[in-house]
Amino acid sequence: MRPADTPYTTGDGAPAPAIPSPVSPDDPTPPPHRDAPRPDARRSVRTRHLAGVAALLGVTAVWGSTFPLTKDMVTRLPVFDMLAARYLISVAILLALRPRALRGIGPGAWRAGVALGLVYGAALVTQTYGLKALPSSVSGFVTGSYVVMTPLLALLWFRTPITARTWTAVGLAVAGLGAITLMSGDAGGGSVSGAGLALTLGSAALYAVHVVALGRWSRPEHAYALAVLQVGTMALVCTAVAAPGGIVLPATPGDWAGLVYLATAAGALSFLAQTWAQAHVPATPAAVVMSIEPLWATAFATLLYGEAAGWSLLVGGTCLLTAMVLVAVPARARRAVVPTAITVEERGR
């Protein structure tokens, strides 16, 4: 906190204009403390938090819709060929909409965007190789363990305190993931590959790193540039994996339509929405909200492909929705100190 005699400044370093005091000199009531949180500022933070949660919920719905589509397309296309084409189209769309998106951003934003893209790309590659050795339900549950790793990583990396309410939400999310995946009757039985399990756990850890780092580095004003850098880096990673054997492209209009959907709604727009949302939602609540993705995937598979839905969906869905509600609304007990003005240097920390 600034000393009481240090004036607040605007972004260009000039003193902030004086604010007339509403208290009369003859009024014996002491004025409120200058750092007291303003009701309108608290409402603004709360509104942005809820908007971020809504954006993440939309992102998980889109991602959930891709599961049955991707499962169908990879029967005709190699996985990394499809991913390379998907993300190349995604970055092309983002740059076509805003050709100057990367102009004017500093080296720090470049480093953050490329690092985030490398982490996410590595997680995707690792998860895909692990999936080859595991039943899909086991892979889904182990990958979902990033919801537990995220608060632990945030605590160790940035000393971010975790409330009991948030830990409760994390526990409910894990229970919901277990019900939807492991108890859905598709666990496969038999022994589980140790190598596949290790790879999938590694991918979960990388996803947790991505969520925590994105929440730390994302700023609303840089959301578009960060999305371009992330998607572009992922496109390069997937192309590097797919290129040695030659990249196979879709052969039918239907597959091209599916690829365009994956590249736009589930690629460019989803990464842009997630990057913007995590500028307003802390890492652990964001991970809890995104853990609802398997619920969307199961719902879409049931509605569009006629797959059976049992009691595990009801139990798991209830746990996941309860967890999301717990983190969707910030606790009223937290009263952040909102200064009257913030310098550029303070905002960048």
C-alpha positions, 0 to 999 in steps of 0.5 A, spaced: 500 500 500 502 507 498 504 511 504 498 516 505 502 522 503 504 519 496 499 522 490 496 517 486 497 518 478 494 516 472 497 512 466 502 517 464 505 519 470 501 525 471 497 526 478 490 524 478 485 530 478 483 531 485 476 528 487 472 533 492 470 531 498 463 530 499 464 531 507 463 538 510 468 541 514 463 541 520 461 534 519 464 530 525 463 524 521 470 522 519 471 520 511 472 513 509 479 511 508 482 512 501 483 505 500 476 502 502 473 498 496 468 502 492 461 498 491 461 500 484 468 497 483 466 491 487 460 490 482 465 491 476 470 486 479 464 481 480 461 482 473 467 481 470 468 474 474 461 472 472 462 474 465 469 470 465 465 464 468 460 464 462 465 465 457 469 458 460 462 455 460 461 456 453 468 454 451 467 447 455 460 446 451 464 447 444 470 443 446 465 437 449 461 438 442 468 436 438 469 429 442 464 425 438 466 429 431 473 428 432 472 421 434 469 420 427 474 424 423 480 420 426 477 414 423 479 417 416 485 422 418 491 421 422 490 425 429 496 429 428 495 431 421 488 433 423 490 437 429 496 441 424 491 443 419 486 445 424 490 449 428 493 452 421 486 454 419 485 457 426 491 462 426 489 464 419 482 466 421 485 470 427 490 473 423 485 475 417 480 478 422 486 482 425 492 482 421 495 487 426 494 483 432 501 482 434 503 489 432 505 493 438 506 488 443 512 487 448 517 482 448 514 479 454 507 478 451 511 474 445 515 470 450 508 468 454 504 467 448 509 462 445 511 459 452 503 457 453 503 455 446 509 450 447 506 447 453 499 446 451 502 443 444 506 438 448 500 437 453 496 435 447 501 431 444 503 427 450 495 426 451 494 423 444 500 418 445 498 416 452 491 415 449 493 410 445 495 405 451 489 407 455 481 406 455 478 412 453 475 413 460 481 412 464 485 417 459 479 422 460 479 421 468 487 422 469 487 428 464 481 431 468 486 430 474 489 437 472 483 440 476 487 438 483 494 439 480 492 446 478 491 449 486 497 445 488 501 448 482 498 455 484 500 455 491 507 452 490 508 457 484 505 464 486 503 462 493 496 463 491 492 461 497 486 456 496 480 457 500 476 451 503 470 453 498 475 452 492 477 445 495 470 443 496 469 445 489 475 441 486 473 435 490 466 435 487 469 436 480 474 430 481 468 426 484 464 428 478 469 426 473 470 419 476 463 418 475 462 420 468 468 416 466 471 411 470 464 408 472 460 409 465 462 402 464 467 403 459 473 402 463 475 397 459 477 392 464 484 388 465 491 392 466 492 399 465 499 401 461 504 404 466 507 408 460 500 410 458 498 412 465 505 416 466 504 420 459 497 422 461 499 424 468 504 428 464 499 431 460 495 433 466 501 436 469 502 440 463 495 442 462 495 445 469 501 449 468 497 452 462 491 454 466 496 457 472 500 461 467 495 463 463 491 466 469 497 469 471 500 472 464 493 474 461 491 481 460 484 483 457 488 488 452 493 482 450 488 477 449 487 477 442 495 477 441 496 471 446 491 467 443 494 468 436 501 466 439 498 460 442 494 457 436 500 459 432 505 455 436 501 449 437 500 449 429 507 449 429 508 443 434 503 439 431 505 440 424 512 438 426 509 432 429 505 430 422 510 433 417 515 427 417 510 422 414 506 427 410 500 431 412 493 428 409 488 432 408 480 431 408 477 428 402 470 429 403 466 436 403 463 433 410 470 432 413 472 439 411 466 442 414 468 438 420 475 441 420 473 448 419 468 447 425 474 445 429 478 450 427 473 456 428 469 455 434 473 450 437 480 453 435 480 460 434 474 463 438 475 458 444 482 460 445 480 467 444 475 466 449 479 462 454 485 467 454 480 473 455 476 469 461 482 467 465 484 475 465 478 475 470 477 468 473 483 465 477 486 459 475 483 454 480 476 456 479 477 456 471 480 449 472 473 447 476 469 450 470 473 447 465 472 440 468 465 440 466 467 438 459 466 431 459 459 432 461 458 436 455 461 431 451 457 425 454 451 430 453 452 431 445 454 424 444 447 422 447 443 427 443 447 427 437 449 420 436 444 416 440 449 413 445 446 411 452 446 415 458 446 412 465 446 414 472 453 415 472 451 421 468 446 424 473 451 423 479 457 426 475 453 431 472 450 433 479 457 434 482 460 438 476 455 443 476 455 444 484 462 445 483 461 450 478 456 454 482 461 454 488 466 457 484 462 461 479 460 466 484 466 470 488 465 469 496 462 475 499 467 475 505 473 477 500 473 485 500 479 487 495 482 493 496 481 498 490 485 504 489 482 510 486 487 510 480 493 505 478 499 506 475 502 503 469 507 500 473 502 497 478 498 494 473 503 490 470 505 486 476 
